[in-house]
Amino acid sequence: MELRHLRYFLAVAEELHFARAAERLHIEQSPLSRAIKELEEDLGTQLFVRTTRSTRLTRAGKLFLEHVPRVFTALQQARDSVKAAANGFHSQLRVALSDGVPPTCFSALLALCRQEEPEIEIRLTEIPLSQQIKGLHEDIYDVGFAQSGEAGDGIVAESIWHDPLMVVVPARHPLLAYKRVPIDEMLRYPLALCDPQACEGRARQIDRALRQSSLEPLIAERVASFDLMIALVSAGLALGLAGASQISPSGESGVVARPLAGRSQRLTTYLLRVDDEPSEPLARFIERVFAIDPPKGKTSAARERNDASEEVEP
Protein backbone atom coordinates (compact mmCIF):
# COMPACT_ATOMS: atom_id res chain seq x y z
CA MET A 1 0.00 0.00 0.00
CA GLU A 2 1.37 3.39 -1.05
CA LEU A 3 0.29 6.93 -0.27
CA ARG A 4 -1.02 7.28 -3.83
CA HIS A 5 -3.44 4.41 -3.16
CA LEU A 6 -4.82 6.30 -0.16
CA ARG A 7 -4.97 9.57 -2.07
CA TYR A 8 -6.83 7.89 -4.95
CA PHE A 9 -9.21 6.14 -2.54
CA LEU A 10 -10.00 9.43 -0.81
CA ALA A 11 -10.79 11.17 -4.11
CA VAL A 12 -13.17 8.40 -5.24
CA ALA A 13 -14.80 8.17 -1.79
CA GLU A 14 -15.48 11.91 -1.79
CA GLU A 15 -16.61 12.18 -5.39
CA LEU A 16 -18.36 8.77 -5.61
CA HIS A 17 -17.63 8.99 -9.32
CA PHE A 18 -14.49 7.55 -10.94
CA ALA A 19 -14.42 9.97 -13.87
CA ARG A 20 -14.71 13.05 -11.63
CA ALA A 21 -12.13 11.62 -9.21
CA ALA A 22 -9.70 11.01 -12.09
CA GLU A 23 -10.21 14.57 -13.32
CA ARG A 24 -9.60 15.90 -9.82
CA LEU A 25 -6.37 13.88 -9.56
CA HIS A 26 -5.26 14.87 -13.08
CA ILE A 27 -4.86 11.25 -14.19
CA GLU A 28 -6.64 8.93 -16.59
CA GLN A 29 -9.52 6.82 -15.31
CA SER A 30 -7.88 3.46 -16.08
CA PRO A 31 -4.85 3.89 -13.74
CA LEU A 32 -7.23 5.13 -11.06
CA SER A 33 -9.39 2.02 -11.37
CA ARG A 34 -6.27 -0.15 -11.34
CA ALA A 35 -4.95 1.53 -8.18
CA ILE A 36 -8.27 1.02 -6.39
CA LYS A 37 -8.25 -2.65 -7.38
CA GLU A 38 -4.68 -3.00 -6.03
CA LEU A 39 -5.76 -1.39 -2.75
CA GLU A 40 -8.76 -3.72 -2.44
CA GLU A 41 -6.55 -6.75 -3.12
CA ASP A 42 -4.06 -5.55 -0.50
CA LEU A 43 -6.83 -5.11 2.09
CA GLY A 44 -8.60 -8.29 1.07
CA THR A 45 -11.99 -6.64 0.78
CA GLN A 46 -14.12 -4.61 -1.61
CA LEU A 47 -14.24 -0.88 -0.88
CA PHE A 48 -16.67 0.26 -3.59
CA VAL A 49 -19.76 -1.09 -5.28
CA ARG A 50 -19.65 0.22 -8.82
CA THR A 51 -22.47 0.01 -11.36
CA THR A 52 -23.11 1.73 -14.68
CA ARG A 53 -25.21 4.31 -12.83
CA SER A 54 -23.50 4.88 -9.50
CA THR A 55 -20.53 4.28 -7.22
CA ARG A 56 -20.99 3.78 -3.49
CA LEU A 57 -18.85 2.77 -0.54
CA THR A 58 -19.22 -0.66 1.00
CA ARG A 59 -19.38 -0.95 4.77
CA ALA A 60 -15.65 -1.74 4.77
CA GLY A 61 -15.08 1.30 2.55
CA LYS A 62 -16.95 3.56 4.98
CA LEU A 63 -14.86 2.26 7.88
CA PHE A 64 -11.66 2.75 5.90
CA LEU A 65 -12.73 6.30 5.07
CA GLU A 66 -12.88 7.13 8.78
CA HIS A 67 -9.14 6.42 9.12
CA VAL A 68 -7.54 7.54 5.85
CA PRO A 69 -7.81 11.33 6.40
CA ARG A 70 -5.90 10.94 9.68
CA VAL A 71 -2.94 9.54 7.75
CA PHE A 72 -2.67 12.72 5.68
CA THR A 73 -3.25 14.90 8.75
CA ALA A 74 -0.44 13.14 10.61
CA LEU A 75 1.83 13.47 7.59
CA GLN A 76 1.10 17.20 7.30
CA GLN A 77 1.72 17.68 11.01
CA ALA A 78 5.06 15.89 10.66
CA ARG A 79 5.99 18.24 7.83
CA ASP A 80 4.86 21.26 9.86
CA SER A 81 6.92 20.12 12.85
CA VAL A 82 10.04 19.81 10.70
CA LYS A 83 9.45 23.28 9.26
CA ALA A 84 8.87 24.66 12.76
CA ALA A 85 12.13 23.18 13.99
CA ALA A 86 13.96 24.58 10.96
CA ASN A 87 12.52 28.02 11.77
CA GLY A 88 13.77 27.89 15.36
CA PHE A 89 10.65 26.72 17.22
CA HIS A 90 11.25 24.21 20.02
CA SER A 91 7.77 22.68 20.05
CA GLN A 92 4.27 23.16 18.73
CA LEU A 93 0.71 23.50 20.04
CA ARG A 94 -2.11 22.46 17.73
CA VAL A 95 -5.15 24.63 18.40
CA ALA A 96 -8.61 24.03 16.91
CA LEU A 97 -11.18 26.82 16.60
CA SER A 98 -14.93 26.34 16.19
CA ASP A 99 -17.88 28.75 16.20
CA GLY A 100 -15.61 31.78 16.17
CA VAL A 101 -14.06 33.22 19.34
CA PRO A 102 -14.09 36.77 20.78
CA PRO A 103 -11.41 38.44 18.63
CA THR A 104 -10.16 40.82 21.32
CA CYS A 105 -9.60 37.98 23.81
CA PHE A 106 -8.01 35.65 21.29
CA SER A 107 -5.66 38.24 19.81
CA ALA A 108 -4.58 39.20 23.35
CA LEU A 109 -3.91 35.52 24.08
CA LEU A 110 -1.78 35.07 20.97
CA ALA A 111 0.18 38.23 21.74
CA LEU A 112 0.81 37.02 25.30
CA CYS A 113 2.01 33.62 24.03
CA ARG A 114 4.35 35.28 21.58
CA GLN A 115 5.71 37.56 24.30
CA GLU A 116 6.24 34.93 27.00
CA GLU A 117 7.11 31.83 24.98
CA PRO A 118 8.05 32.76 21.39
CA GLU A 119 9.83 29.43 20.87
CA ILE A 120 6.46 27.58 20.93
CA GLU A 121 4.74 27.60 17.55
CA ILE A 122 0.94 27.81 17.69
CA ARG A 123 -0.81 26.25 14.71
CA LEU A 124 -4.47 27.21 14.25
CA THR A 125 -7.16 25.22 12.45
CA GLU A 126 -10.77 26.36 11.94
CA ILE A 127 -13.17 23.41 11.83
CA PRO A 128 -16.75 22.49 12.82
CA LEU A 129 -17.29 21.53 16.46
CA SER A 130 -17.88 17.82 15.77
CA GLN A 131 -14.55 17.60 13.93
CA GLN A 132 -12.79 19.43 16.75
CA ILE A 133 -14.05 16.96 19.35
CA LYS A 134 -13.09 14.02 17.14
CA GLY A 135 -9.65 15.54 16.53
CA LEU A 136 -9.04 16.06 20.25
CA HIS A 137 -9.85 12.39 20.91
CA GLU A 138 -7.54 11.31 18.08
CA ASP A 139 -4.63 13.56 19.16
CA ILE A 140 -4.85 15.68 16.04
CA TYR A 141 -5.26 18.79 18.23
CA ASP A 142 -3.89 19.61 21.68
CA VAL A 143 -6.59 22.08 22.67
CA GLY A 144 -9.65 23.72 21.20
CA PHE A 145 -11.91 26.74 21.55
CA ALA A 146 -15.66 26.54 20.95
CA GLN A 147 -18.92 28.04 22.10
CA SER A 148 -20.23 24.77 23.45
CA GLY A 149 -19.48 23.00 26.70
CA GLU A 150 -21.25 19.84 25.51
CA ALA A 151 -18.22 17.88 24.36
CA GLY A 152 -19.05 14.40 25.65
CA ASP A 153 -17.06 11.91 27.68
CA GLY A 154 -13.30 12.23 27.83
CA ILE A 155 -13.23 15.96 27.02
CA VAL A 156 -12.88 18.72 29.63
CA ALA A 157 -14.77 21.90 28.73
CA GLU A 158 -14.05 25.00 30.84
CA SER A 159 -15.82 28.33 30.34
CA ILE A 160 -13.25 31.06 29.76
CA TRP A 161 -14.69 34.19 28.13
CA HIS A 162 -18.15 35.75 28.20
CA ASP A 163 -19.29 38.08 25.42
CA PRO A 164 -22.52 40.15 25.78
CA LEU A 165 -25.11 39.04 23.21
CA MET A 166 -26.28 41.98 21.09
CA VAL A 167 -29.06 42.45 18.55
CA VAL A 168 -27.77 44.06 15.35
CA VAL A 169 -30.23 46.30 13.51
CA PRO A 170 -30.12 48.67 10.54
CA ALA A 171 -29.65 52.36 11.28
CA ARG A 172 -32.95 54.23 11.84
CA HIS A 173 -34.75 50.99 12.73
CA PRO A 174 -37.79 51.25 15.08
CA LEU A 175 -36.06 49.04 17.68
CA LEU A 176 -33.50 51.79 18.25
CA ALA A 177 -36.13 53.48 20.41
CA TYR A 178 -35.04 50.94 23.06
CA LYS A 179 -31.73 51.18 24.88
CA ARG A 180 -32.18 47.48 25.71
CA VAL A 181 -34.29 45.60 23.20
CA PRO A 182 -37.03 43.28 24.54
CA ILE A 183 -36.79 39.82 22.98
CA ASP A 184 -40.51 39.81 22.10
CA GLU A 185 -40.08 43.07 20.18
CA MET A 186 -37.04 41.76 18.33
CA LEU A 187 -38.94 38.60 17.33
CA ARG A 188 -41.46 40.69 15.40
CA TYR A 189 -38.80 40.98 12.67
CA PRO A 190 -36.99 38.41 10.47
CA LEU A 191 -33.64 37.19 11.79
CA ALA A 192 -30.36 36.16 10.16
CA LEU A 193 -28.99 33.48 12.47
CA CYS A 194 -25.81 31.42 12.33
CA ASP A 195 -25.97 28.07 10.56
CA PRO A 196 -25.65 25.16 13.04
CA GLN A 197 -23.54 23.26 10.50
CA ALA A 198 -20.93 26.04 10.51
CA CYS A 199 -21.17 27.25 14.12
CA GLU A 200 -22.93 24.57 16.13
CA GLY A 201 -22.10 25.80 19.62
CA ARG A 202 -23.00 29.42 18.94
CA ALA A 203 -26.29 28.39 17.31
CA ARG A 204 -27.21 26.38 20.43
CA GLN A 205 -26.51 29.32 22.75
CA ILE A 206 -28.53 31.75 20.64
CA ASP A 207 -31.42 29.28 20.33
CA ARG A 208 -31.47 28.93 24.13
CA ALA A 209 -31.63 32.72 24.49
CA LEU A 210 -34.52 32.95 22.03
CA ARG A 211 -36.46 30.21 23.83
CA GLN A 212 -36.96 32.62 26.73
CA SER A 213 -39.77 34.06 24.63
CA SER A 214 -42.97 32.18 23.81
CA LEU A 215 -42.84 33.64 20.30
CA GLU A 216 -41.47 31.61 17.41
CA PRO A 217 -38.54 33.32 15.65
CA LEU A 218 -38.94 34.11 11.95
CA ILE A 219 -35.65 33.00 10.43
CA ALA A 220 -34.96 34.76 7.14
CA GLU A 221 -31.53 33.19 6.58
CA ARG A 222 -29.07 30.80 8.20
CA VAL A 223 -25.61 32.22 7.57
CA ALA A 224 -22.15 30.72 7.95
CA SER A 225 -20.28 33.99 8.42
CA PHE A 226 -20.56 37.19 10.43
CA ASP A 227 -19.89 39.23 7.28
CA LEU A 228 -22.95 37.82 5.50
CA MET A 229 -25.13 38.48 8.55
CA ILE A 230 -23.95 42.11 8.65
CA ALA A 231 -24.63 42.49 4.91
CA LEU A 232 -28.21 41.26 5.36
CA VAL A 233 -28.77 43.56 8.34
CA SER A 234 -27.25 46.55 6.58
CA ALA A 235 -29.55 45.91 3.59
CA GLY A 236 -32.56 45.91 5.91
CA LEU A 237 -33.44 42.30 5.13
CA ALA A 238 -33.10 40.94 8.67
CA LEU A 239 -31.84 41.53 12.18
CA GLY A 240 -28.81 39.70 13.54
CA LEU A 241 -27.45 38.43 16.85
CA ALA A 242 -23.74 38.52 17.67
CA GLY A 243 -21.24 38.98 20.47
CA ALA A 244 -20.30 42.54 21.39
CA SER A 245 -16.62 41.88 20.65
CA GLN A 246 -17.49 40.92 17.06
CA ILE A 247 -19.48 44.07 16.42
CA SER A 248 -17.20 46.67 18.02
CA PRO A 249 -14.21 46.30 15.67
CA SER A 250 -16.26 45.72 12.51
CA GLY A 251 -16.71 49.41 11.68
CA GLU A 252 -19.71 48.66 9.47
CA SER A 253 -21.79 51.69 8.48
CA GLY A 254 -25.55 51.52 8.56
CA VAL A 255 -25.61 48.99 11.42
CA VAL A 256 -26.26 49.59 15.13
CA ALA A 257 -26.06 47.13 18.04
CA ARG A 258 -28.19 47.09 21.17
CA PRO A 259 -28.12 44.73 24.19
CA LEU A 260 -31.14 42.55 24.88
CA ALA A 261 -33.44 43.48 27.76
CA GLY A 262 -34.10 41.29 30.75
CA ARG A 263 -31.64 38.81 32.19
CA SER A 264 -28.11 39.40 30.97
CA GLN A 265 -27.54 37.43 27.78
CA ARG A 266 -24.04 36.39 26.80
CA LEU A 267 -22.14 34.04 24.53
CA THR A 268 -19.72 31.83 26.44
CA THR A 269 -16.49 30.53 24.93
CA TYR A 270 -15.10 27.25 26.25
CA LEU A 271 -11.63 25.76 26.26
CA LEU A 272 -11.74 22.07 25.28
CA ARG A 273 -9.05 19.49 25.92
CA VAL A 274 -8.70 15.78 26.55
CA ASP A 275 -9.35 14.78 30.17
CA ASP A 276 -5.72 13.94 30.89
CA GLU A 277 -2.66 15.56 32.45
CA PRO A 278 -1.62 18.31 30.00
CA SER A 279 1.94 18.63 28.78
CA GLU A 280 4.01 21.44 30.28
CA PRO A 281 3.66 23.72 27.20
CA LEU A 282 -0.10 23.10 27.14
CA ALA A 283 -0.43 23.75 30.88
CA ARG A 284 1.34 27.10 30.47
CA PHE A 285 -0.88 27.93 27.49
CA ILE A 286 -4.02 27.19 29.55
CA GLU A 287 -2.78 29.46 32.34
CA ARG A 288 -2.43 32.27 29.81
CA VAL A 289 -5.98 31.62 28.55
CA PHE A 290 -7.35 32.18 32.06
CA ALA A 291 -5.18 35.27 32.52
CA ILE A 292 -6.88 37.09 29.64
CA ASP A 293 -9.52 39.54 30.86
CA PRO A 294 -12.59 39.98 28.66
CA PRO A 295 -13.19 43.50 27.33
CA LYS A 296 -15.33 46.13 29.03
CA GLY A 297 -14.58 44.95 32.54
CA LYS A 298 -16.54 41.71 32.34
CA THR A 299 -15.79 38.99 34.88
CA SER A 300 -12.61 37.15 33.95
CA ALA A 301 -12.61 33.39 33.69
CA ALA A 302 -9.72 33.21 36.15
CA ARG A 303 -11.71 35.13 38.76
CA GLU A 304 -14.80 32.96 38.21
CA ARG A 305 -12.71 29.81 38.53
CA ASN A 306 -11.11 31.05 41.74
CA ASP A 307 -14.48 32.10 43.18
CA ALA A 308 -15.91 28.67 42.43
CA SER A 309 -13.00 26.94 44.15
CA GLU A 310 -13.44 29.09 47.26
CA GLU A 311 -17.17 28.37 47.69
CA VAL A 312 -18.07 26.47 50.86
CA GLU A 313 -21.24 24.77 51.97
CA PRO A 314 -23.33 26.83 54.44
Summary of the structure (lengths in Angstrom):
residues: 314
radius of gyration: 23.8
end to end distance: 65.0
largest distance: 75.9
contacts: 942
relative contact order: 0.13
helix: 46%
strand: 22%
